[in-house]
Amino acid sequence: MGKTTIEVYSDPVCPWCMIGKRRLDRALESIGTGSHGPEVLVRWRVFQLNPSMPSDGMDRAAYLAAKFGGAARAGEIYRAIRNEGAGEGIRFAFERIKRTPNTLKAHALIGAATASGLDHAMVERLFRAYFLEGLDIGRASVLRSLAEEVGLSGAEIDACLGDHTDHGQLTAEDARARAGGISGVPFFLIDGRYSLAGAVPSEVLIRALQLAGQAVS
């Protein structure tokens, strides 16, 4: 049986992406990937919800006012997200978030973690840090601590977080995603031909993986 590749376009500050990851995890567990099931390779791709965000981020209240018209409207939207998250065992703590970050450096860490197979863990840690702990994942000191927890080497971390690090490749990947028609995340692309937009149910992911597996078997 051939290998199935899932490209997941995601952003660490997207709550639906965290929900989508939980559903993907459940789908992969259900079909039994690995030695006793189909081989599935997950690749995390760059997408920034706020590509024009200042490098040091912005105050959360100011961000909510600009994006949603204020905290009241944001609260309505986030209540629905909280309910969806609860169904996946996620207790979103939006009230802890004080700053909305630029996520380029976070994406750089995910990319660096890929070589050592730690990308899935890095994505999970970033989600938990932001949505459960309210940490500013745009700050280099916070990102360094999270990367060390996951197991990245000092050299890998330095290459991502240096003040003069060139993140042009990441912004180019973001631009290619948008040029390819991706306007929101999470977005799942399976073997380059089956696409699923949004935090779709695990059952939908399972069926798409099964179809992809049949095509390559």
C-alpha positions in Angstrom: 0.0 0.0 0.0 1.4 3.5 -0.9 1.8 6.4 1.4 -0.8 9.1 1.8 0.3 12.7 2.4 -1.9 15.2 4.2 -0.9 18.9 3.9 -2.5 20.9 6.7 -2.6 24.6 6.1 -2.9 26.1 9.6 -2.0 29.0 11.8 -1.2 28.7 15.6 -3.6 31.6 16.4 -6.6 30.0 14.7 -8.9 28.3 17.2 -10.6 26.3 14.4 -7.2 25.0 13.5 -6.7 23.5 17.0 -10.1 21.9 16.7 -9.2 20.6 13.2 -6.0 19.1 14.6 -7.9 17.3 17.3 -10.2 15.8 14.7 -7.3 14.9 12.5 -5.6 13.2 15.4 -8.8 11.2 16.1 -9.1 10.2 12.4 -5.6 9.0 12.2 -6.0 7.0 15.5 -9.2 5.5 14.1 -7.7 4.2 10.9 -4.7 2.9 12.8 -1.8 4.4 10.9 1.7 3.0 11.1 2.8 -0.6 11.3 -0.7 -1.9 11.6 -2.4 0.4 9.1 -1.9 2.7 6.1 1.1 5.0 6.1 0.1 8.6 6.4 2.5 11.6 6.3 1.3 14.8 7.8 2.9 18.0 6.6 2.1 21.4 8.3 1.9 24.3 5.8 2.1 28.0 6.4 -0.9 30.3 6.5 -1.2 33.5 8.4 -4.6 34.7 9.5 -3.1 38.2 9.9 -0.3 38.5 7.3 0.0 42.3 7.9 0.3 41.9 11.7 3.2 44.0 13.1 6.2 42.0 14.0 5.6 42.6 17.7 1.9 41.9 17.5 -0.8 44.1 18.9 -2.9 44.5 22.0 -5.7 41.9 22.1 -8.5 44.4 22.8 -7.4 46.6 19.9 -7.3 43.5 17.6 -10.8 42.4 18.6 -12.1 45.9 18.0 -10.5 46.0 14.5 -11.5 42.5 13.5 -14.9 42.0 15.1 -16.0 45.4 16.1 -15.3 44.9 19.8 -15.2 42.4 22.6 -19.0 41.9 22.7 -19.2 40.6 19.1 -16.0 38.6 19.6 -17.6 37.0 22.6 -20.5 35.8 20.6 -18.2 34.2 18.0 -15.9 32.7 20.6 -18.9 31.1 22.5 -19.6 29.0 19.4 -15.9 28.1 19.2 -15.8 27.2 22.9 -18.8 24.8 22.4 -17.1 23.1 19.4 -13.8 22.9 21.3 -15.5 21.3 24.3 -16.6 18.5 22.1 -13.0 17.8 21.3 -11.8 18.1 24.9 -10.4 21.6 24.4 -11.1 24.3 27.1 -10.3 27.5 25.3 -9.2 30.3 27.7 -9.6 33.3 25.4 -9.8 35.6 28.4 -6.1 34.8 29.1 -4.9 36.1 25.8 -3.6 39.7 26.2 -1.8 40.0 22.9 -2.4 38.9 19.3 1.0 37.9 17.8 2.7 37.8 14.5 3.1 34.1 13.8 6.0 34.0 11.3 8.5 32.9 13.9 6.1 30.3 15.3 5.7 28.9 11.7 9.5 28.9 11.4 9.8 26.7 14.5 7.2 24.3 13.1 9.3 24.1 9.9 12.5 23.5 11.9 10.8 20.7 13.9 9.9 18.8 10.7 13.4 17.5 10.1 13.4 15.7 13.4 9.8 14.6 13.3 8.8 17.0 16.1 6.5 19.2 14.0 3.3 17.6 15.2 4.4 18.1 18.8 5.5 21.7 18.1 2.1 22.5 16.5 0.3 21.1 19.6 2.5 22.9 22.0 1.9 26.3 20.3 -1.8 25.7 20.3 -1.8 24.9 24.0 0.4 27.8 24.9 -1.7 30.3 23.1 -5.3 29.1 23.6 -5.0 27.4 27.0 -2.2 29.4 28.7 -2.6 32.8 27.0 1.1 33.0 26.2 2.4 35.5 23.6 3.7 33.1 21.0 5.2 36.0 19.0 7.8 36.7 21.7 11.2 35.0 21.0 11.7 34.1 24.7 8.3 32.4 24.9 8.9 30.5 21.6 12.4 29.5 22.7 11.0 27.9 25.9 8.3 26.1 24.0 10.8 24.8 21.4 13.1 23.5 24.1 10.2 21.7 25.8 9.4 19.9 22.5 13.1 19.0 22.0 14.5 21.3 19.3 18.2 21.9 19.5 19.7 25.3 20.4 21.0 25.7 16.9 17.6 25.0 15.3 16.0 27.5 17.6 18.6 30.2 17.0 18.2 29.8 13.2 14.4 30.5 13.6 14.4 33.3 16.2 17.4 35.5 15.3 16.5 39.2 14.8 17.9 39.1 11.3 16.5 35.7 10.3 15.0 35.8 6.8 11.5 34.5 6.8 10.9 35.2 3.1 10.4 31.5 2.3 7.5 31.4 4.8 5.8 34.5 3.5 6.2 33.1 -0.1 4.5 29.9 1.0 1.7 31.8 2.5 1.3 33.8 -0.7 1.2 30.6 -2.8 -1.5 29.2 -0.6 -3.7 32.3 -1.2 -2.9 32.3 -4.9 -4.0 28.7 -5.0 -7.4 29.6 -3.6 -7.0 28.9 0.1 -8.7 31.8 1.9 -9.2 30.2 5.4 -7.9 27.5 7.6 -7.7 24.8 8.6 -7.4 23.4 5.0 -6.5 19.8 4.3 -5.0 18.7 1.0 -4.7 15.0 0.6 -2.3 13.7 -2.0 -2.6 17.0 -3.8 -6.1 16.2 -5.1 -8.6 15.8 -2.3 -9.3 19.0 -0.4 -11.3 19.7 2.7 -11.9 23.2 4.0 -12.6 23.9 7.6 -12.5 21.9 10.8 -14.5 19.0 9.3 -15.7 16.1 11.4 -13.3 13.2 12.0 -15.6 11.0 10.0 -15.2 13.1 6.9 -11.4 13.0 7.3 -11.5 9.2 7.6 -13.5 8.8 4.5 -11.2 11.1 2.5 -8.2 9.2 3.7 -9.8 5.9 2.8 -10.5 7.2 -0.7 -7.0 8.4 -1.1 -5.6 5.1 0.2 -7.7 3.2 -2.4 -6.3 5.4 -5.2 -2.7 4.7 -4.3 -3.0 1.0 -3.3 
